Amino acid sequence: MQCVGTPGVLVVFAVGRGRSPVGKKEKESLVDKLVSSRALTCVIVCAASFRALGALPAVPVPPGNPITESKRVLGKILFWDEQLSSDNTTSCGTCHRAGAGGGDPLPARHPGADGAFNTPDDVFGSAGLIKANAADDFDRDVTFALNRQVTARSANPMINAAYATDLFWDGRARTQFIDPQTGAVALFNNAALESQAVGPVVSSVEMAHADRNWDQVIEKLRTAGPMALATNLPSDVAQAVGSSGTYPSLFEAAFGDRQITASRIAMAIATYERTLISDQAPWDRFVAGDAGALTPGQQAGWNFFQASECAICHVPPLFTDNLFRNIALRPNGEDIGRQAVTGLAGDRGKFKTASLRNLATRPNLMHTGQFTNVNQVFAFYAGPGAPGNPNRDPILPSAVPPPQINAITDFIVNGLTDPRVRLEQFPFDRPRLHTESAPLNPLLIAAGSAGTGGFVPRIIANCPPNAGNSGFKIGLDRALAGATARLAIATVPPVGGVVNPTTLSDPIVVAGVGTGNGFATFHWPIPRDRTMDGQVYFMQWRIADPAAPDGVALSNIAQVTLFGGSALPHCPGDADDNFVVNFSDVTVSLANFGAAGVPFRAGDSNGDGVVDFADLTMTLARWGNQCM
């Protein structure tokens, strides 16, 4: 079937209806009607049409959240700051990387509905946090124990997500944005990105401990040094952090005052995501008039694509219709998909159509992540699909003729990949996250001695030890439940796999039931002290266990190197570094008057390294100010 349109015309072929040229203004409504009536067998969009219509349409922006540069940069900082999570291990960008097509570069296994690993219903999702209760103590999960939890669906790309009315695989992030703190409607339409942004931050699987609320998130950001954990900051991020220094200042630049709210966090992240538009693939250049942008083989694949059923769901130029369809990927009972949002039986097992753009850079495909390349997808679409899907989309099965597979694969894989996305170039650039650092910090050192049942206790040390991290914690796993444990802390290296403690924690009763299932948590808030950079500690659990040598089982060892003091924000006049300028600042300055080389919290309110009259003067000049 050939493309027969003229510039500005979309040619639609419907069963029994012949050729029907449709004007630009009518195309969307007619296509929607044909798709919903199942009359459409294929949609052909001419390259000439796209030369006339242009590339991607303007990005929908809610009137209450206009795009500004200061807001975009704040959103970029929030998107990549691991401190947005409760344990400082996960940012939005951890699971959404341009180099992975906007998805997760390191998909992890979820056991699926049956709860058993390595069975057919397994899903490749994203690793989140180790489960923790409302007190932020580690809490053994039924499925993942004391390992990182994994989401039950793969990560959706954030690239070009601005064009979708509803987001997530099931569309539960709606176009109307409800402020999670007030319950009021904050934005009435085009705000799916805002709705999506507030979910993971308080999800006990993705970025939070149980019952985390927005007051806790906001208080943490108020005193955190923006991007304190990251390195290799993009130039726009580095400039904003260097000139503002604090999150309250960044919010003031973006919104006009220093108040941090859940709604503003969402609006900033959404604004950043609205700039992540992929529209410079070879196909984009080709339809704009560059006849050589696609190779002859890719052009053959594009020609076939236009005449195939692929174009029904993967509608150019987005190469998705952003609708929800049941393709019978897995039995309906495993994940009801869209039905959980709408309550409609006809939506059972339906999931959002994924875009084909930048597909080549994604490690896993589909909401289950079960495919790793487009040829596996072609084979699936040609088959009967999983049983138990009475509402499977009627366009399926649909097979790509073997002679066309190479050409259409070349077109999808190479013709639709934006080089800026693949190379993580602006606007898809990013910092290097703390979790990508080498060597890891904390660094685990092999050691330990077994206790009851032959289990060697395991230390859990995954929280970044940055100065000012009040939520830093060390966990214990695989210990004797009900026993007494202490954490040994030393500033000198271990000898023979044993830490000779400078400090021993108070006794902690090991939680859990049974041999090898005991666990515990030790909280070690790290002071907001800028002088702590580079200090090294060695930590090891000691568990009273009658079956262990000398009655003490030992865990492996964590080497903890403090860092990030230089990234801590400081409020001028705040001599005790508690983010409020008041009488206590005068008191601490007088107590340390004349001292040199002291940290901010010891009286040096202007940061010149000496406590003198200048510090008292600054404190009095800024009396009553708060750094928020």
GISULTA-V512918 format. One record per backbone hydrogen bond with DSSP energy under -1.0 kcal/mol. CO is the residue of the C=O (numbers start at 1). NH is the residue of the N-H. E is the energy in kcal/mol with one decimal. If there is no record, write none. Layout:
CO/NH/E  CO/NH/E
This chain:
6/9/-2.0  10/22/-1.7  11/44/-1.6  12/20/-1.2  13/42/-1.1  14/17/-2.2  20/12/-1.1  22/10/-1.7  23/27/-1.2  26/30/-2.1  27/31/-2.6  28/32/-2.3  29/33/-2.2  30/34/-2.7  31/35/-2.9  32/36/-2.6  33/37/-1.9  34/39/-1.4  34/40/-1.2  39/15/-1.8  42/13/-1.3  44/11/-1.1  46/50/-1.4  47/51/-1.8  48/52/-1.5  49/53/-2.7  50/54/-1.9  62/65/-2.2  68/72/-2.4  69/73/-2.5  70/74/-1.9  71/75/-2.6  72/76/-2.2  73/77/-2.4  74/78/-2.7  75/79/-2.5  76/80/-1.5  79/93/-2.3  81/84/-1.7  82/85/-1.6  92/95/-1.1  97/100/-1.3  97/102/-3.1  98/101/-2.3  100/103/-1.5  103/97/-2.7  108/125/-1.9  110/123/-2.5  112/115/-1.4  119/122/-2.0  123/110/-3.6  125/108/-2.6  126/151/-2.4  129/149/-2.2  131/139/-2.4  132/210/-2.3  133/136/-2.3  137/133/-2.5  141/145/-1.6  144/147/-2.1  145/141/-2.2  149/128/-3.8  158/161/-1.4  160/163/-1.4  161/164/-1.6  167/173/-2.0  168/171/-1.0  169/352/-2.2  172/174/-1.0  173/167/-2.5  175/191/-2.1  177/186/-2.7  177/187/-1.6  179/183/-2.8  184/179/-2.8  187/177/-2.2  191/195/-2.2  192/196/-2.6  193/197/-2.1  194/198/-1.0  196/199/-1.3  199/202/-1.1  200/203/-1.2  203/207/-1.6  203/208/-1.9  205/129/-2.1  207/86/-2.2  209/212/-1.4  213/217/-1.6  214/218/-2.7  215/219/-2.3  216/220/-1.9  217/221/-2.1  218/222/-2.2  225/228/-1.9  231/432/-3.2  234/238/-3.0  235/239/-2.3  236/240/-1.8  237/241/-2.8  238/242/-2.5  239/243/-2.0  240/244/-2.1  241/245/-1.6  246/250/-1.8  247/251/-2.7  248/252/-2.0  249/253/-2.2  250/254/-1.7  251/255/-3.1  252/256/-2.1  261/265/-2.3  262/266/-2.5  263/267/-2.5  264/268/-2.5  265/269/-2.3  266/270/-2.6  267/271/-2.1  268/272/-2.2  269/273/-2.3  270/274/-1.8  272/275/-1.6  273/276/-1.3  275/277/-1.6  276/160/-2.3  281/285/-1.6  282/286/-2.2  283/287/-2.6  285/290/-2.6  286/289/-1.6  289/291/-1.3  290/293/-1.9  295/299/-2.7  296/300/-2.1  297/301/-1.9  298/302/-2.5  299/303/-2.6  300/304/-2.2  301/305/-2.6  302/306/-2.2  303/307/-1.2  305/308/-1.2  309/312/-1.4  310/314/-2.5  313/315/-1.2  313/321/-1.1  315/319/-2.1  315/320/-1.3  319/356/-1.1  323/353/-2.5  325/351/-2.4  326/393/-3.4  328/386/-3.2  331/334/-1.8  336/339/-1.6  336/349/-2.3  337/340/-1.7  338/341/-1.7  338/342/-2.1  339/343/-2.6  344/347/-1.6  345/348/-1.6  347/339/-1.0  347/350/-2.0  350/338/-2.3  351/325/-2.7  356/359/-1.6  358/361/-1.2  359/362/-1.6  365/371/-1.3  367/154/-2.6  368/124/-3.3  371/365/-2.8  373/377/-1.1  374/378/-2.3  375/379/-2.0  376/380/-1.9  377/381/-2.7  378/382/-1.5  380/383/-1.6  381/398/-2.3  388/332/-1.2  389/392/-1.6  393/396/-1.9  401/404/-2.3  402/405/-1.1  404/408/-2.5  405/409/-2.4  406/410/-2.2  407/411/-2.2  408/412/-2.5  409/413/-3.0  410/414/-2.3  410/415/-1.3  415/283/-2.5  416/358/-1.9  418/422/-2.0  419/423/-2.3  420/425/-2.7  425/428/-2.9  432/231/-2.4  433/436/-1.4  434/437/-1.9  443/559/-3.3  445/557/-2.3  451/454/-2.1  452/455/-1.1  455/451/-2.5  458/477/-2.4  460/475/-3.1  464/466/-1.5  465/563/-1.3  466/469/-2.0  468/470/-1.5  469/472/-1.4  469/526/-2.0  472/524/-2.5  474/522/-2.9  475/460/-3.0  476/520/-1.3  477/458/-3.0  479/518/-2.8  480/483/-1.8  483/510/-3.1  484/544/-2.9  485/508/-2.5  486/542/-2.9  487/505/-2.0  488/540/-1.9  489/502/-2.9  489/503/-2.6  490/538/-2.9  498/495/-2.2  503/489/-3.0  508/485/-2.9  510/482/-2.6  511/519/-1.8  514/481/-1.1  514/517/-1.4  518/479/-1.9  519/511/-2.6  520/476/-2.3  522/474/-2.6  527/468/-1.4  527/529/-2.0  529/532/-1.5  532/535/-2.1  535/562/-2.9  537/560/-3.1  538/490/-2.3  539/558/-2.4  540/488/-3.3  541/555/-1.8  542/486/-2.4  543/553/-2.8  545/548/-2.0  548/551/-2.5  549/552/-1.8  551/545/-2.2  553/543/-2.7  554/449/-2.1  557/445/-3.6  558/539/-2.3  559/443/-2.6  560/537/-2.8  562/534/-3.0  563/467/-3.1  564/567/-1.2  565/568/-1.3  571/574/-2.5  573/575/-1.5  575/603/-2.1  579/627/-1.8  581/624/-2.4  582/585/-1.4  583/587/-2.1  584/588/-2.3  585/589/-1.9  586/590/-2.5  587/591/-2.2  588/592/-1.2  590/593/-1.2  592/595/-2.4  595/611/-2.6  599/602/-1.9  600/603/-1.7  603/605/-1.7  605/573/-1.5  609/597/-3.4  611/594/-2.8  612/616/-1.3  613/617/-2.8  614/618/-2.1  615/619/-2.3  616/620/-2.5  617/621/-2.2  618/622/-1.6  620/623/-1.1  622/625/-2.2  625/581/-2.4  626/628/-1.8
